[in-house]
Amino acid sequence: MNDEQLIADLHGRWVFGWERDEGDAPFDFRRVFGEFYDFGSSDVRLYDDFDPEQRVATTATEYGSIWEPAFQNMISAHHAVDDSPHVIVGHDLAASTLTFVARITRPETTTDIRTTTSLVWRRTPDGWRIVREHNSAKVLPAGELDGILARTAHGSSQARPDPGQGHRPGPVANHP
């Protein structure tokens, strides 16, 4: 697998790290995303406008502290890749962009969103790691994803019937 394919695979798997089902174990950002983010770097910038406070985290641990409380209180979060990863790879940096849809169910409401996510990856001795993240989410009209986020036998969602779209890929070694 070349670096472009590896980054595309990592970005696709990253999306499904955010999946939640009712009754799941408590959300632990570092456990779920330890292979994706550069937890040892002090020069990361991570942002998601779905965060009501629109904070910019400067460490992966700080970013986790933004999302752990929200995901602890969720009933479910189901995702599907709507536009496959588009990747550019250099020697030590790579960038990837994809679009996903999601249905976030909380005790008080269900929200459908479409998010464009752009990640910058840095090659480290441990493999490619996220050092920049920018997510732009658009809240969709209620029920917009009805019938689109079809649950599959593997427990993941798909937005399109195309092969390879929206499935939860198996692990791939993340080493340079």
PASEBA-1860 file (N, C-alpha, C; in nm, 3 decimals):
! residues 176
1> MNDEQLIA> 0.086/-0.117/0.000/0.000/0.000/0.000/0.091/0.123/0.000 ~ 0.067/0.216/-0.093/0.148/0.338/-0.094/0.093/0.439/0.006 ~ 0.169/0.548/0.027/0.130/0.647/0.128/-0.007/0.710/0.099 ~ -0.038/0.735/-0.027/-0.168/0.794/-0.061/-0.281/0.700/-0.021 ~ -0.267/0.573/-0.050/-0.369/0.475/-0.011/-0.376/0.461/0.141 ~ -0.262/0.465/0.206/-0.259/0.452/0.352/-0.332/0.570/0.417 ~ -0.304/0.692/0.372/-0.372/0.810/0.428/-0.522/0.803/0.401 ~ -0.561/0.762/0.281/-0.705/0.748/0.250/-0.770/0.646/0.344
9> DLHGRWVF> -0.702/0.535/0.368/-0.754/0.433/0.459/-0.764/0.487/0.601 ~ -0.660/0.556/0.647/-0.662/0.613/0.782/-0.775/0.713/0.798 ~ -0.794/0.801/0.700/-0.899/0.902/0.711/-1.037/0.835/0.715 ~ -1.056/0.733/0.632/-1.183/0.661/0.634/-1.207/0.593/0.768 ~ -1.105/0.529/0.823/-1.119/0.464/0.954/-1.140/0.565/1.065 ~ -1.077/0.682/1.054/-1.094/0.790/1.153/-1.242/0.826/1.166 ~ -1.312/0.837/1.053/-1.455/0.872/1.058/-1.530/0.776/1.149 ~ -1.503/0.645/1.134/-1.581/0.547/1.208/-1.534/0.530/1.352
17> GWERDEGD> -1.426/0.595/1.390/-1.390/0.600/1.530/-1.492/0.678/1.611 ~ -1.566/0.766/1.544/-1.666/0.849/1.611/-1.800/0.777/1.627 ~ -1.813/0.656/1.574/-1.938/0.580/1.586/-1.970/0.551/1.732 ~ -2.097/0.562/1.767/-2.144/0.528/1.900/-2.276/0.456/1.886 ~ -2.295/0.355/1.969/-2.423/0.286/1.979/-2.467/0.287/2.124 ~ -2.595/0.286/2.145/-2.647/0.284/2.281/-2.587/0.165/2.355 ~ -2.539/0.191/2.475/-2.481/0.085/2.557/-2.330/0.068/2.538 ~ -2.268/0.145/2.447/-2.123/0.136/2.430/-2.051/0.173/2.558
25> APFDFRRV> -1.928/0.124/2.571/-1.842/0.164/2.683/-1.821/0.315/2.677 ~ -1.789/0.377/2.790/-1.764/0.521/2.789/-1.660/0.559/2.683 ~ -1.683/0.671/2.616/-1.596/0.719/2.509/-1.463/0.765/2.567 ~ -1.356/0.706/2.520/-1.220/0.739/2.563/-1.143/0.781/2.439 ~ -1.126/0.912/2.422/-1.067/0.968/2.301/-0.930/0.908/2.271 ~ -0.845/0.901/2.370/-0.709/0.849/2.346/-0.711/0.700/2.308 ~ -0.798/0.623/2.371/-0.807/0.481/2.336/-0.855/0.464/2.193 ~ -0.955/0.542/2.153/-1.013/0.529/2.020/-0.920/0.586/1.913
33> FGEFYDFG> -0.858/0.700/1.943/-0.785/0.773/1.839/-0.634/0.779/1.859 ~ -0.580/0.698/1.950/-0.436/0.699/1.975/-0.351/0.672/1.853 ~ -0.401/0.593/1.759/-0.324/0.562/1.639/-0.338/0.671/1.532 ~ -0.424/0.769/1.553/-0.450/0.871/1.452/-0.386/1.006/1.483 ~ -0.394/1.051/1.608/-0.347/1.185/1.645/-0.205/1.179/1.699 ~ -0.132/1.289/1.684/0.002/1.300/1.739/-0.009/1.353/1.881 ~ -0.022/1.261/1.977/-0.038/1.298/2.117/0.090/1.355/2.177 ~ 0.204/1.336/2.113/0.330/1.385/2.166/0.370/1.521/2.112
41> SSDVRLYD> 0.293/1.575/2.019/0.330/1.702/1.955/0.268/1.821/2.027 ~ 0.344/1.928/2.035/0.293/2.052/2.096/0.254/2.154/1.989 ~ 0.258/2.113/1.862/0.224/2.211/1.757/0.105/2.168/1.672 ~ 0.009/2.098/1.732/-0.111/2.062/1.658/-0.215/2.174/1.669 ~ -0.304/2.181/1.571/-0.417/2.272/1.573/-0.537/2.191/1.524 ~ -0.638/2.176/1.610/-0.752/2.090/1.582/-0.880/2.168/1.607 ~ -0.968/2.173/1.506/-1.088/2.256/1.513/-1.205/2.186/1.446 ~ -1.321/2.198/1.507/-1.445/2.146/1.450/-1.554/2.245/1.484
49> DFDPEQRV> -1.617/2.303/1.382/-1.719/2.404/1.410/-1.848/2.343/1.467 ~ -1.856/2.208/1.479/-1.969/2.146/1.547/-1.957/2.162/1.698 ~ -1.838/2.194/1.746/-1.818/2.228/1.887/-1.891/2.359/1.914 ~ -1.991/2.360/2.003/-2.067/2.484/2.027/-1.979/2.603/2.069 ~ -1.866/2.576/2.133/-1.777/2.684/2.175/-1.672/2.718/2.070 ~ -1.665/2.640/1.964/-1.573/2.662/1.852/-1.430/2.687/1.898 ~ -1.382/2.597/1.984/-1.246/2.605/2.037/-1.145/2.547/1.940 ~ -1.023/2.598/1.945/-0.911/2.542/1.871/-0.820/2.475/1.973
57> ATTATEYG> -0.805/2.343/1.961/-0.720/2.269/2.053/-0.577/2.272/2.001 ~ -0.483/2.283/2.093/-0.341/2.286/2.055/-0.268/2.158/2.093 ~ -0.340/2.061/2.147/-0.287/1.926/2.171/-0.400/1.826/2.144 ~ -0.361/1.704/2.114/-0.461/1.600/2.094/-0.538/1.573/2.223 ~ -0.471/1.580/2.336/-0.537/1.558/2.465/-0.643/1.665/2.489 ~ -0.611/1.789/2.459/-0.707/1.899/2.474/-0.828/1.876/2.382 ~ -0.803/1.831/2.260/-0.911/1.804/2.166/-1.003/1.694/2.221 ~ -0.943/1.591/2.277/-1.022/1.485/2.339/-1.109/1.538/2.451
65> SIWEPAFQ> -1.058/1.634/2.528/-1.136/1.689/2.639/-1.256/1.770/2.590 ~ -1.251/1.815/2.466/-1.367/1.884/2.407/-1.477/1.781/2.376 ~ -1.437/1.666/2.321/-1.534/1.572/2.268/-1.578/1.463/2.364 ~ -1.496/1.427/2.463/-1.537/1.319/2.553/-1.669/1.347/2.624 ~ -1.690/1.466/2.683/-1.820/1.489/2.751/-1.939/1.478/2.655 ~ -1.926/1.533/2.536/-2.037/1.528/2.440/-2.069/1.384/2.400 ~ -1.965/1.304/2.378/-1.988/1.166/2.336/-2.032/1.076/2.452 ~ -2.000/1.114/2.575/-2.049/1.037/2.691/-2.201/1.047/2.701
73> NMISAHHA> -2.255/1.163/2.662/-2.398/1.188/2.677/-2.479/1.150/2.554 ~ -2.416/1.097/2.451/-2.485/1.060/2.329/-2.549/0.923/2.341 ~ -2.661/0.907/2.276/-2.721/0.775/2.264/-2.653/0.701/2.150 ~ -2.639/0.770/2.035/-2.572/0.708/1.921/-2.519/0.815/1.827 ~ -2.423/0.772/1.746/-2.369/0.855/1.639/-2.335/0.760/1.526 ~ -2.404/0.775/1.414/-2.382/0.688/1.298/-2.333/0.772/1.182 ~ -2.230/0.723/1.116/-2.162/0.798/1.011/-2.158/0.719/0.880 ~ -2.144/0.792/0.772/-2.119/0.732/0.642/-2.034/0.828/0.561
81> VDDSPHVI> -1.939/0.774/0.489/-1.856/0.856/0.400/-1.940/0.888/0.277 ~ -1.951/1.017/0.247/-2.030/1.064/0.135/-1.943/1.096/0.014 ~ -1.818/1.131/0.038/-1.723/1.159/-0.070/-1.587/1.109/-0.024 ~ -1.537/1.008/-0.092/-1.414/0.938/-0.051/-1.298/1.034/-0.026 ~ -1.200/0.989/0.050/-1.084/1.075/0.078/-1.010/1.117/-0.049 ~ -0.976/1.243/-0.053/-0.892/1.300/-0.158/-0.760/1.332/-0.089 ~ -0.650/1.280/-0.139/-0.524/1.282/-0.067/-0.412/1.341/-0.153 ~ -0.327/1.420/-0.087/-0.201/1.467/-0.145/-0.093/1.429/-0.045
89> VGHDLAAS> 0.015/1.366/-0.094/0.121/1.321/-0.005/0.255/1.379/-0.047 ~ 0.326/1.435/0.052/0.464/1.477/0.034/0.552/1.383/0.114 ~ 0.677/1.420/0.132/0.769/1.331/0.204/0.728/1.313/0.351 ~ 0.710/1.423/0.424/0.678/1.414/0.567/0.540/1.466/0.605 ~ 0.468/1.525/0.509/0.333/1.575/0.535/0.238/1.525/0.427 ~ 0.114/1.505/0.467/0.009/1.466/0.374/-0.118/1.540/0.415 ~ -0.206/1.561/0.318/-0.335/1.624/0.346/-0.444/1.537/0.286 ~ -0.555/1.527/0.358/-0.669/1.451/0.308/-0.797/1.525/0.341
97> TLTFVARI> -0.891/1.514/0.250/-1.023/1.576/0.267/-1.128/1.474/0.229 ~ -1.232/1.466/0.309/-1.347/1.384/0.274/-1.472/1.448/0.332 ~ -1.586/1.401/0.284/-1.714/1.447/0.336/-1.788/1.326/0.392 ~ -1.846/1.346/0.510/-1.928/1.240/0.569/-2.060/1.299/0.612 ~ -2.158/1.210/0.628/-2.286/1.246/0.688/-2.297/1.169/0.818 ~ -2.374/1.224/0.910/-2.389/1.158/1.039/-2.525/1.192/1.099 ~ -2.573/1.098/1.178/-2.692/1.121/1.259/-2.648/1.106/1.404 ~ -2.662/1.217/1.478/-2.623/1.224/1.618/-2.751/1.222/1.700
105> TRPETTTD> -2.765/1.120/1.786/-2.885/1.109/1.869/-2.846/1.131/2.014 ~ -2.904/1.234/2.072/-2.888/1.265/2.214/-3.022/1.243/2.282 ~ -3.025/1.240/2.414/-3.154/1.217/2.482/-3.262/1.317/2.441 ~ -3.223/1.441/2.413/-3.322/1.544/2.385/-3.350/1.567/2.237 ~ -3.263/1.518/2.146/-3.281/1.549/2.004/-3.196/1.459/1.915 ~ -3.235/1.455/1.790/-3.155/1.389/1.686/-3.118/1.494/1.584 ~ -2.989/1.495/1.545/-2.939/1.594/1.450/-2.868/1.523/1.336 ~ -2.906/1.559/1.213/-2.837/1.509/1.094/-2.740/1.616/1.048
113> IRTTTSLV> -2.618/1.575/1.011/-2.517/1.671/0.965/-2.444/1.618/0.842 ~ -2.389/1.711/0.766/-2.294/1.680/0.659/-2.168/1.760/0.692 ~ -2.055/1.691/0.699/-1.930/1.754/0.740/-1.822/1.732/0.636 ~ -1.753/1.840/0.603/-1.631/1.830/0.524/-1.516/1.837/0.622 ~ -1.429/1.739/0.615/-1.317/1.730/0.708/-1.186/1.733/0.631 ~ -1.095/1.817/0.676/-0.962/1.826/0.618/-0.860/1.797/0.728 ~ -0.773/1.700/0.701/-0.671/1.660/0.797/-0.533/1.676/0.735 ~ -0.438/1.723/0.815/-0.298/1.723/0.776/-0.229/1.619/0.863
121> WRRTPDGW> -0.154/1.531/0.799/-0.086/1.420/0.865/0.064/1.444/0.857 ~ 0.134/1.412/0.965/0.279/1.421/0.967/0.335/1.279/0.984 ~ 0.439/1.250/0.905/0.505/1.121/0.920/0.589/1.125/1.047 ~ 0.567/1.029/1.135/0.641/1.019/1.261/0.705/0.881/1.265 ~ 0.793/0.855/1.361/0.848/0.719/1.375/0.740/0.614/1.399 ~ 0.624/0.656/1.452/0.514/0.563/1.480/0.413/0.553/1.366 ~ 0.436/0.624/1.258/0.343/0.624/1.145/0.286/0.763/1.123 ~ 0.192/0.774/1.033/0.128/0.901/1.002/0.034/0.940/1.116
129> RIVREHNS> 0.042/1.068/1.159/-0.041/1.118/1.269/-0.101/1.254/1.231 ~ -0.223/1.277/1.278/-0.293/1.404/1.253/-0.229/1.515/1.334 ~ -0.194/1.626/1.266/-0.142/1.744/1.334/-0.227/1.869/1.305 ~ -0.313/1.862/1.206/-0.407/1.969/1.176/-0.540/1.904/1.142 ~ -0.647/1.968/1.190/-0.782/1.920/1.158/-0.873/2.040/1.149 ~ -0.954/2.042/1.044/-1.056/2.144/1.030/-1.182/2.075/0.976 ~ -1.288/2.081/1.056/-1.415/2.021/1.018/-1.519/2.131/1.007 ~ -1.592/2.131/0.896/-1.701/2.225/0.876/-1.829/2.144/0.861
137> AKVLPAGE> -1.919/2.160/0.958/-2.043/2.083/0.960/-2.161/2.171/0.924 ~ -2.253/2.112/0.851/-2.380/2.180/0.821/-2.491/2.094/0.878 ~ -2.573/2.153/0.962/-2.689/2.081/1.016/-2.792/2.071/0.903 ~ -2.840/1.951/0.881/-2.936/1.924/0.775/-3.078/1.929/0.830 ~ -3.176/1.949/0.742/-3.315/1.945/0.788/-3.346/1.812/0.856 ~ -3.430/1.817/0.958/-3.467/1.696/1.033/-3.512/1.586/0.938 ~ -3.456/1.468/0.957/-3.495/1.353/0.878/-3.429/1.343/0.742 ~ -3.342/1.436/0.708/-3.279/1.436/0.575/-3.205/1.305/0.546
145> LDGILART> -3.151/1.242/0.649/-3.075/1.119/0.629/-3.159/0.993/0.646 ~ -3.291/1.009/0.665/-3.378/0.892/0.675/-3.359/0.806/0.551 ~ -3.332/0.679/0.570/-3.316/0.588/0.457/-3.178/0.594/0.392 ~ -3.096/0.693/0.428/-2.962/0.706/0.371/-2.861/0.635/0.457 ~ -2.872/0.651/0.587/-2.780/0.584/0.679/-2.836/0.446/0.711 ~ -2.822/0.355/0.618/-2.872/0.219/0.636/-2.770/0.139/0.714 ~ -2.814/0.077/0.821/-2.724/-0.008/0.900/-2.692/-0.133/0.820 ~ -2.567/-0.173/0.823/-2.525/-0.293/0.752/-2.501/-0.404/0.853
153> AHGSSQAR> -2.477/-0.522/0.803/-2.453/-0.637/0.889/-2.326/-0.622/0.970 ~ -2.233/-0.537/0.925/-2.106/-0.519/0.996/-2.115/-0.410/1.101 ~ -2.233/-0.347/1.117/-2.250/-0.246/1.221/-2.208/-0.108/1.179 ~ -2.173/-0.089/1.054/-2.138/0.045/1.009/-2.247/0.092/0.914 ~ -2.232/0.214/0.870/-2.335/0.274/0.787/-2.280/0.302/0.649 ~ -2.371/0.313/0.555/-2.327/0.356/0.424/-2.427/0.455/0.368 ~ -2.374/0.557/0.301/-2.458/0.659/0.243/-2.488/0.627/0.098 ~ -2.402/0.551/0.033/-2.418/0.517/-0.107/-2.402/0.367/-0.122
161> PDPGQGHR> -2.460/0.312/-0.226/-2.445/0.169/-0.244/-2.314/0.128/-0.309 ~ -2.226/0.222/-0.343/-2.100/0.189/-0.409/-2.016/0.097/-0.321 ~ -1.948/0.000/-0.380/-1.860/-0.085/-0.301/-1.753/-0.003/-0.232 ~ -1.726/-0.038/-0.108/-1.621/0.031/-0.035/-1.664/0.160/0.031 ~ -1.782/0.207/0.003/-1.830/0.331/0.063/-1.895/0.302/0.197 ~ -1.856/0.374/0.299/-1.926/0.372/0.425/-1.907/0.247/0.507 ~ -1.814/0.161/0.472/-1.792/0.046/0.559/-1.681/0.079/0.657 ~ -1.676/0.006/0.763/-1.572/0.026/0.864/-1.454/-0.061/0.825
169> PGPVANHP> -1.351/-0.001/0.761/-1.238/-0.082/0.715/-1.163/-0.145/0.831 ~ -1.100/-0.258/0.802/-1.017/-0.324/0.902/-0.887/-0.249/0.921 ~ -0.815/-0.281/1.027/-0.691/-0.210/1.055/-0.584/-0.235/0.950 ~ -0.507/-0.132/0.927/-0.392/-0.138/0.837/-0.275/-0.083/0.915 ~ -0.159/-0.143/0.901/-0.041/-0.093/0.972/-0.013/0.049/0.929 ~ 0.004/0.138/1.024/0.027/0.280/1.000/0.174/0.311/1.025 ~ 0.258/0.266/0.935/0.401/0.291/0.950/0.458/0.342/0.819 ~ 0.554/0.434/0.831/0.615/0.489/0.709/0.693/0.384/0.633
END
